[in-house]
Amino acid sequence: MKRLLVIICVCCLAFAGLKAQTQKPKNQPFSDMRWYHLGFHIGLHTQDLMLSNSGVVTSDGDIWYAEIPSYSPGFSVGVIGDLFLNPYMNLRFTPTVHFGDKEVVAVTKDYREDKINGKNIRTFVRSNYLMLPLDVKFSSMRLNNYRPYVLTGIFAAFDMGRKKGEPLLLKGFDYGVEFGFGCDVYLPFFKLCPEIKFCFGLADVFQKDRPDLIHESGMIMTQALSKATSRMIVLTFNFE
């Protein structure tokens, strides 16, 4: 019995020593307990539109359809304000400016022969959004110097890049919901947090009333569409 107790004690001590060796020292062990903190983020994004076509037939028998054929990356920069709610929840306000554009193409289809006839109109819609998101961040337990999280919230957006006279014009205000995920990486002097967010606009941002139009291409684009809602994917690197 004594030998068995000695063996058990030796095994427990060996296991404790092995665990102490494998556990890494934690950087900034009390950083998550601050009532509030500030930071900034930079990143990339892609802008998209959910387009609803009106199906209007022109006098020459063509139906115009609008779509976004490809996506191009834009640049994002913003600041972070984080409020501590409890050890697993934070309230975050992250004003961000998104610089980007999107290509919209309108093509025609002859409804009598049910085929594409090759006519098209292309335009680039530049949108520089000032986005004001308010999110709740749900964090998991910290594992050494890593802590995954998810977040969800709402946003309001103001388009500072709209220009009248273009074939397609979007409204200057939008709002919607967003969700995302990321991971806090604790470094010796700050946290680096890669994060991906998906933003879905709820408002119809298509400007139907266009007294500023003087070109036929703009008239066709306006007649072809009935509704447009925004979408965006944002990849940022947060420094907190």
C-alpha positions in Angstrom: 0.0 0.0 0.0 2.8 2.4 0.9 4.5 1.7 -2.5 1.2 2.4 -4.3 0.8 5.7 -2.5 4.4 6.7 -3.4 3.8 5.8 -7.0 0.6 7.8 -7.1 2.3 10.8 -5.5 5.2 10.6 -8.0 2.8 10.4 -10.9 0.8 13.4 -9.7 3.9 15.5 -9.2 5.2 14.5 -12.7 1.8 15.4 -14.2 1.7 18.8 -12.5 5.3 19.5 -13.6 4.5 18.5 -17.2 1.4 20.7 -17.2 3.3 23.7 -15.9 5.9 23.2 -18.6 3.3 23.0 -21.4 1.2 26.0 -20.2 2.5 29.2 -21.7 2.7 32.4 -19.7 -0.2 34.7 -20.4 0.4 38.1 -21.9 -1.6 41.0 -20.4 -3.5 38.7 -18.0 -5.8 41.5 -16.8 -6.5 43.4 -20.0 -10.0 42.0 -20.4 -11.1 43.3 -17.0 -10.8 47.0 -17.9 -14.2 48.8 -17.9 -13.4 50.3 -21.3 -10.6 50.6 -23.8 -9.9 52.1 -27.2 -8.2 50.9 -30.3 -8.2 51.1 -34.1 -8.6 48.8 -37.1 -7.6 48.6 -40.8 -8.7 46.1 -43.4 -10.3 45.2 -46.7 -13.9 44.8 -47.8 -16.1 44.0 -50.8 -19.3 45.9 -51.6 -22.3 44.2 -53.2 -25.9 45.0 -54.0 -29.0 42.7 -54.1 -30.7 44.0 -57.2 -34.4 43.5 -58.1 -35.2 44.0 -61.7 -38.5 45.6 -62.8 -38.9 43.6 -66.0 -40.0 46.6 -68.0 -40.1 46.1 -71.8 -38.7 48.9 -74.0 -40.3 50.1 -77.2 -37.8 48.0 -79.3 -38.9 44.8 -77.5 -35.9 44.4 -75.1 -36.0 43.7 -71.4 -33.1 45.2 -69.4 -31.5 43.2 -66.5 -29.0 44.7 -64.1 -26.4 42.7 -62.2 -23.0 43.0 -60.6 -20.6 40.7 -62.6 -17.5 40.9 -60.3 -16.2 42.3 -57.0 -13.3 44.5 -56.3 -11.6 45.0 -52.8 -11.9 48.3 -51.0 -10.1 49.8 -48.0 -11.5 50.2 -44.5 -10.2 52.1 -41.5 -11.8 53.0 -38.2 -11.6 53.3 -34.4 -12.8 51.0 -31.6 -14.6 51.8 -28.4 -15.1 48.8 -26.1 -17.2 48.7 -22.9 -16.9 45.8 -20.4 -20.3 44.2 -19.5 -19.3 41.0 -17.9 -16.3 38.5 -18.3 -17.9 37.1 -21.5 -19.7 40.1 -23.1 -18.6 43.5 -24.3 -20.5 46.4 -26.0 -18.5 47.8 -29.0 -18.9 51.0 -31.0 -16.6 51.0 -34.1 -17.1 54.0 -36.5 -15.5 53.0 -39.8 -15.0 54.5 -43.2 -15.2 52.1 -46.2 -13.6 53.3 -49.5 -14.8 51.2 -52.5 -16.9 50.8 -55.6 -18.9 48.3 -57.5 -19.5 47.6 -61.2 -23.1 47.4 -62.3 -23.9 46.0 -65.8 -27.3 46.2 -67.5 -27.9 43.7 -70.4 -30.8 43.1 -72.7 -32.9 40.1 -73.5 -35.4 39.9 -76.4 -38.5 38.6 -74.8 -39.9 37.5 -78.2 -36.9 35.2 -78.9 -35.9 34.6 -75.2 -32.2 35.2 -75.8 -29.5 37.7 -74.9 -29.0 40.1 -77.8 -25.7 41.6 -76.7 -26.6 45.2 -75.7 -25.2 46.3 -72.4 -24.5 49.4 -70.3 -21.7 49.5 -67.7 -21.3 51.9 -64.8 -19.1 52.1 -61.7 -20.9 53.1 -58.5 -18.4 54.7 -56.0 -19.5 54.5 -52.4 -17.5 55.8 -49.5 -19.5 54.7 -46.4 -19.2 56.2 -43.0 -20.6 53.2 -41.0 -21.6 53.4 -37.3 -22.0 49.8 -36.0 -23.1 49.0 -32.4 -22.2 45.3 -31.6 -22.3 42.9 -28.7 -19.2 40.7 -28.5 -19.5 37.2 -27.0 -16.1 35.8 -26.0 -15.2 32.2 -25.1 -12.8 31.3 -22.2 -9.2 32.4 -22.8 -6.9 29.6 -23.9 -3.3 30.8 -23.2 -2.9 33.8 -25.4 -6.0 33.2 -27.7 -9.7 33.9 -27.2 -12.2 33.3 -30.0 -15.4 35.4 -30.1 -18.5 36.1 -32.1 -20.4 39.3 -32.4 -23.7 40.7 -33.7 -25.3 44.1 -33.9 -26.8 46.8 -36.0 -25.4 49.6 -38.1 -26.2 52.9 -39.7 -24.3 54.0 -42.8 -23.9 57.3 -44.7 -22.7 57.3 -48.3 -20.2 60.2 -48.8 -19.2 59.2 -52.3 -22.5 59.5 -54.2 -22.4 61.7 -57.3 -25.4 62.9 -59.2 -25.7 62.5 -62.9 -24.4 58.9 -62.9 -26.5 56.2 -64.6 -27.1 54.5 -61.2 -27.5 56.6 -58.0 -27.9 55.2 -54.5 -29.5 56.9 -51.5 -27.3 58.6 -48.9 -28.5 56.6 -45.9 -28.7 52.9 -45.1 -29.1 50.7 -42.0 -29.0 47.0 -41.3 -27.7 44.1 -39.3 -24.4 42.4 -39.1 -22.6 39.5 -37.5 -19.1 38.1 -37.5 -16.4 36.3 -35.7 -12.7 36.7 -34.8 -10.0 35.8 -32.3 -8.2 37.9 -29.8 -4.4 37.3 -29.9 -2.7 38.6 -26.8 0.7 40.0 -27.5 3.1 41.5 -24.9 1.9 45.1 -25.5 -1.4 44.9 -27.3 -4.1 42.6 -28.7 -4.2 41.8 -32.4 -7.7 40.6 -33.4 -8.4 39.3 -37.0 -12.1 39.7 -37.6 -14.6 39.0 -40.4 -18.0 40.6 -40.5 -21.0 40.2 -42.8 -23.2 43.3 -43.2 -26.8 43.2 -44.6 -28.7 46.3 -45.4 -32.4 46.4 -44.7 -33.3 49.6 -46.5 -34.0 50.1 -50.3 -31.1 52.3 -51.3 -32.1 52.6 -55.0 -32.8 56.2 -56.0 -35.8 56.0 -58.3 -36.6 59.8 -58.7 -33.8 61.0 -61.1 -34.5 64.6 -62.4 -30.7 65.0 -62.8 -30.4 62.4 -65.6 -29.6 63.7 -69.0 -28.3 60.5 -70.7 -30.4 57.7 -72.1 -28.2 55.1 -70.4 -29.1 56.4 -67.0 -32.8 56.3 -67.9 -32.5 52.7 -69.0 -30.7 51.7 -65.8 -33.3 53.5 -63.6 -36.2 51.8 -65.5 -34.6 48.4 -65.3 -34.4 48.3 -61.5 -37.1 48.4 -58.9 -35.1 47.8 -55.6 -31.5 47.5 -54.3 -30.2 46.5 -50.9 -26.6 46.6 -49.8 -24.3 43.8 -48.6 -20.7 43.8 -47.5 -18.0 41.5 -46.3 -15.3 43.1 -44.1 -12.0 41.7 -43.0 -10.2 43.8 -40.4 -7.3 43.6 -38.1 -8.0 45.2 -34.8 -5.3 46.7 -32.6 -6.5 47.1 -29.0 
